[in-house]
Amino acid sequence: MAALLCFLLHFFHRRLCCKSPLLIDWPIVGMLPIVLWNLFRIHDFITDVLKQEGKTGEFMGPWFTNMNYLVTSDPMNVHHIMSKSFDNYVKGSEFRDIFQIFGDGIFTTDSETWRYHRSLLLSLVKNRSFEIFLEKTIQKKVEASLIPVLEHVLQQRVEVDLQDVFNRFTFDNICNIVLGYDPNCLSIEFPEVACEKAFNEAEESLFYRHAVPKSVWKLLERLQIGQERKMSEACKVFDQFIYSCIASKREEISKYNKSSQIDEAQVDLLSALMMMREQEQEKGQSQTLLVNDDKFLRDSTFNIFVAGRDTITSALTWFFWLVATNPLVEAKILDEIKENFGSNNDEMEHKVFSMEEGKRLVYLHGALCESLRLFPPIPFERKQPIKSDILPSGHHVNPGTMILLSLFAMGRFEEVWGKDCLEFKPERWISNKGSIVHMPSYKFISFNAGPRTCLGKDISFIQLKMVAASILCNYHIHVVEGHQAIPSHSIVLLMKDGLKGQIFPNPVEDPAFCVFVQDYAGVIFCDLPSKNVTEAHCKFFLWVDDYIVRVRAGEATRGSGDGKQSDVGKHLRMDNLIDHVEERIAKLEKLLNKKSREAELRKKAREAAARDMEASSTTSID
């Protein structure tokens, strides 16, 4: 009887405390079952629930698990938490427990420790010499690895997981930028690199710590089973890699004396941190020992890896999926490239864009912003107040209340972005004067907001634009038919099954080609029954047939901007597509002829039936 009384008291106490429930709070299990039931579409599910509940509500986990959250995506609440009352809202100790592999880096620390990290990194990334080093590193990697891999895929006519390509590219890139070391993950062999694999596995395991009670994952961690064992093993591999890089870098720097300085334009971030320590030590500053500590360097490196690697992979993957499924956007980007840089084939073939060239591509910038709005690389953020507070939405929060900010949902509210909020519409980011429209960070929160706004925002856009423009200028990406873009269960918004696609050459002088291939690629790659052959297919067949004739005759090339005839033999990169098309042309022609004959027979049958009816009507009258 006492147990039943305690049960009922606790049940009704939870009901009284939870004044704005997001879901049904079941006895013992709380609201967790329906969340687990919708885990496969968790971000869309949270968005739908928040839309119904006015953008803010309470989630109550299983009893006695401390899994209770206030979930919000209200821009005014976000502005209050991230900016106006910044000092009152911190990451907190529980956040550091969950993200313990981040150590005491910039993402997990608060107050003075965070300020020290931020000022240190700010002095590095805002340095002009670092921008030069960054640009050279990206250009070199695109030219030496990314373009050759895509060219190989094009020549082999095979499907490729573009997310894996971007993952490898960004891992090599961030290793070069942070450590001055290239592990060469991105090559035509697609090798398995232990440190890259370990980094991926460690991050994947973090998501599950949010979905289970702390007591459960702590027990699994002690017993070293399940996801916790996987994460521990991955951390050991990656830490071994990082510490070996720190040791070799320290030895390398020690060889340089005052008369032999390292070229600043070639200095990676790890070297810069170590050299900064030497400079601070000379000035007698008190915090210099931190910079020389191996753990400090390891934690700083890991945090920069997460910031500069996975977020870029996520942004590129979702961007190219959106562009591939919205061919008119691709055509407009290609138009912008042509307008700014011409269409001279010798100059544009395998072109790798520079930082300054990327700044001229306004529509591309808008398309990237739109992609980041719909698919922010970090889909949620956690905060907790130090003191009691009232949010602009009217919700009361107490010290230690876990607040979950859904960044994913924030980009999908009609009240914020209009009725077309679910559309991929780069134009919303471009003013009538042709410049980028500035959005408040508490609305467009892909790069965080307030004092914690991402230090690498400008760097990220530089890298994204250089890579995206270089790929789109040379290639058209076709998403494999039937491929579903489903978000993975990770702290970073990646695709669960990758981005499966095929690579085609991109004729810059004819953006309409993208639309044709995207809309009617099924004609080329699939056996279509005659009932599926439409008038559009007929037009496409005639267009492709004419294009092939012109290519063979030397009239259609990727052309020169000065109107002069290009060297046809040199520029027939369309042959890869033509080989696919020609083997389908005969079959398609038969289907079209068959359909035409069937239509003619039906027409004759209708005419005969009409004559018969007319004849019988005349007979009846007579």
Secondary structure, DSSP 8 states (H G I E B T S, - for coil): -HHHHHHHHHHHHHHHH-SSBSS--BTTTBTHHHHHHTGGGHHHHHHHHHHHTTTEEEE--STTS---EEEE--HHHHHIIIIITGGGEE--HHHHHHTGGGTTSTTT--HHHHHHHHHHHHHHHT-HHHHHHHHHHHHHHIIIIIHHHHHHHHHHT--EEHHHHHHHHHHHHHHHHHHS------STT----HHHHHHHHHHHHHHHHHHS-HHHHHHHHHHT-HHHHHHHHHHHHHHHHHHHHHHHHHHHHHT--TTS---GGG--HHHHHHHHHHHHHHHT-TTHHHHH-HHHHHHHHHHHHIIIIIHHHHHHHHHHHHHHT-HHHHHHHHHHHHHHH---HHHHTT----HHHHHT-HHHHHHHHHHHHHS-SS-EEEEEESS-EE-TTS-EE-TT-EEEEEHHHHTT-HHHH-TTTTS--GGGGB-TTSSB----TTTS-TT--GGG--TTHHHHHHHHHHHHHHHHHHEEEEE-TT----B-SSSS--BTT--EEEEEE--TT-THHHHHHHHHHHHHHS---GGG--HHHHHHHHHHHHHHHHHHHT--SS--TTS----HHHH-TTHHHHHHHHHHHHHHHHHHHHHHHHHHHHHHHHHHHHHHHHHHHHHHH-
